[in-house]
Amino acid sequence: MHESDPTEAEPLDEEAVSFIRRRIEEEHGYLSWLNTRVDVAERGRIVLSIPFEEKLTNEDGRTIHGGVAATLIDTAGGIAQRTTFENPLAGGVATVNLNTNYLRPATGDLRAEAHVVRAGGSIGVSDMRVTSTDGDGTTTVVVGQGSFRLFRG
């Protein structure tokens, strides 16, 4: 079994960070359309953001559709797992289970932070949190945990 502890691994090299950023921000049609940005990419941790846009809101034009936050939480959890690979440019990750708890409506820019709880030989677990920032400040809007199938390259 191959289990990694991201705190004991070498720092993520610039090539891996560039790869993750390019895949999310430029090459992935849906995530690019959402205007997803990679703010932080390091071993065992990822921070992604999506700016508020009216096209992402519910009929009220004010609250962001929950599916956007779910996409962000799922993507962040999976990418965090990829950062634990010896070679983050190889292999892949697929969601096995996603638990998403909506705490309150999101009315501003979204920011997701994911941390690896465990990265085993074939399954990894990540904890995720999404905050929303608007004129009234920053609020936690979604928390979750995901398990991911790891395809190490």
C-alpha positions as CSV (number, residue, x, y, z in Angstrom):
1,M,0.0,0.0,0.0
2,H,1.2,3.5,-0.8
3,E,0.2,6.1,1.7
4,S,1.5,9.6,1.7
5,D,1.7,12.2,4.3
6,P,1.7,15.6,2.5
7,T,3.5,17.2,5.5
8,E,6.5,15.0,4.9
9,A,6.7,15.3,1.1
10,E,8.9,17.6,-1.0
11,P,7.2,21.0,-1.8
12,L,5.2,21.0,-5.0
13,D,7.4,22.1,-7.8
14,E,6.5,25.0,-10.1
15,E,5.9,22.7,-13.1
16,A,3.2,20.9,-11.1
17,V,1.6,24.2,-9.9
18,S,1.6,25.5,-13.5
19,F,0.0,22.2,-14.7
20,I,-2.8,22.4,-12.1
21,R,-3.4,26.1,-12.9
22,R,-3.5,25.5,-16.7
23,R,-5.8,22.5,-16.4
24,I,-8.3,24.3,-14.2
25,E,-8.1,27.9,-15.5
26,E,-7.7,27.3,-19.3
27,E,-8.3,23.7,-20.4
28,H,-11.3,22.5,-18.4
29,G,-14.3,23.8,-20.3
30,Y,-16.8,23.9,-17.4
31,L,-14.3,25.2,-14.7
32,S,-13.0,27.8,-17.2
33,W,-16.6,28.9,-17.9
34,L,-17.1,29.3,-14.1
35,N,-13.9,31.5,-14.1
36,T,-12.3,29.2,-11.5
37,R,-8.9,30.3,-10.3
38,V,-6.1,28.4,-8.5
39,D,-5.0,30.7,-5.6
40,V,-2.8,28.2,-3.7
41,A,-1.4,24.8,-4.7
42,E,0.8,23.0,-2.3
43,R,1.3,19.5,-1.0
44,G,-2.0,18.4,0.6
45,R,-3.7,21.7,0.2
46,I,-5.5,23.6,-2.6
47,V,-7.4,26.9,-2.6
48,L,-9.7,27.7,-5.5
49,S,-11.9,30.7,-6.1
50,I,-14.8,31.7,-8.4
51,P,-15.9,35.3,-8.6
52,F,-19.6,36.3,-8.2
53,E,-21.3,36.5,-11.6
54,E,-25.0,36.9,-12.2
55,K,-25.0,34.0,-14.6
56,L,-24.2,31.7,-11.6
57,T,-27.2,32.8,-9.5
58,N,-30.6,31.4,-8.8
59,E,-33.7,33.1,-10.1
60,D,-33.4,35.8,-7.4
61,G,-30.2,37.0,-9.2
62,R,-28.6,37.4,-5.7
63,T,-27.7,33.9,-4.4
64,I,-25.3,31.6,-6.1
65,H,-26.7,28.2,-7.2
66,G,-25.6,25.5,-4.8
67,G,-24.3,23.4,-7.7
68,V,-21.5,26.0,-8.2
69,A,-20.3,25.5,-4.6
70,A,-20.6,21.7,-4.9
71,T,-18.5,21.8,-8.1
72,L,-15.9,23.9,-6.3
73,I,-15.8,21.7,-3.2
74,D,-15.6,18.5,-5.3
75,T,-12.8,19.9,-7.5
76,A,-10.8,21.3,-4.6
77,G,-11.0,18.0,-2.7
78,G,-9.8,16.0,-5.8
79,I,-7.0,18.4,-6.7
80,A,-5.7,18.4,-3.2
81,Q,-5.4,14.6,-3.5
82,R,-3.4,15.0,-6.8
83,T,-0.9,17.2,-5.0
84,T,0.1,14.2,-2.8
85,F,1.2,12.1,-5.8
86,E,5.0,11.7,-6.2
87,N,4.4,13.0,-9.8
88,P,1.2,15.3,-9.7
89,L,1.4,15.5,-13.5
90,A,0.7,11.8,-13.9
91,G,-2.3,9.7,-12.9
92,G,-5.8,11.0,-12.0
93,V,-8.5,11.3,-9.4
94,A,-12.2,10.3,-9.5
95,T,-14.8,11.2,-6.9
96,V,-16.1,8.1,-5.0
97,N,-18.3,10.0,-2.4
98,L,-19.0,13.6,-1.8
99,N,-20.7,14.9,1.4
100,T,-21.8,18.5,1.0
101,N,-23.4,20.5,3.8
102,Y,-24.9,23.8,2.9
103,L,-24.9,26.2,5.9
104,R,-26.2,29.4,4.3
105,P,-26.7,31.1,0.9
106,A,-23.7,32.3,-1.0
107,T,-24.1,35.9,-2.1
108,G,-20.5,36.9,-3.2
109,D,-17.2,35.6,-4.4
110,L,-16.6,31.9,-3.5
111,R,-13.3,30.5,-2.1
112,A,-12.8,26.8,-1.5
113,E,-10.0,25.4,0.6
114,A,-9.3,21.6,0.7
115,H,-6.9,19.7,3.0
116,V,-6.0,16.1,2.6
117,V,-7.0,13.9,5.5
118,R,-5.5,10.8,4.1
119,A,-4.0,9.8,0.8
120,G,-3.8,6.0,0.6
121,G,-2.7,3.7,-2.1
122,S,-6.0,3.8,-4.0
123,I,-8.4,5.9,-1.9
124,G,-7.9,9.4,-0.4
125,V,-10.1,11.6,1.8
126,S,-10.2,15.4,1.8
127,D,-11.9,18.0,4.0
128,M,-13.3,21.0,2.2
129,R,-14.8,24.4,3.2
130,V,-16.3,27.1,0.9
131,T,-16.6,30.7,2.0
132,S,-18.5,33.6,0.4
133,T,-17.3,37.2,0.5
134,D,-19.5,40.1,-0.2
135,G,-20.0,43.7,1.1
136,D,-21.0,42.2,4.5
137,G,-17.8,40.2,5.0
138,T,-16.8,36.6,4.7
139,T,-19.0,33.7,5.7
140,T,-18.6,29.9,5.6
141,V,-21.4,28.7,3.3
142,V,-20.5,25.0,2.6
143,V,-18.5,22.4,4.4
144,G,-17.9,18.9,3.2
145,Q,-15.7,15.8,2.9
146,G,-15.0,13.7,-0.1
147,S,-13.4,10.3,-0.8
148,F,-11.5,10.0,-4.1
149,R,-10.2,7.1,-6.1
150,L,-6.5,7.7,-6.7
151,F,-4.9,6.6,-10.0
152,R,-1.2,7.2,-9.3
153,G,0.8,7.6,-12.5
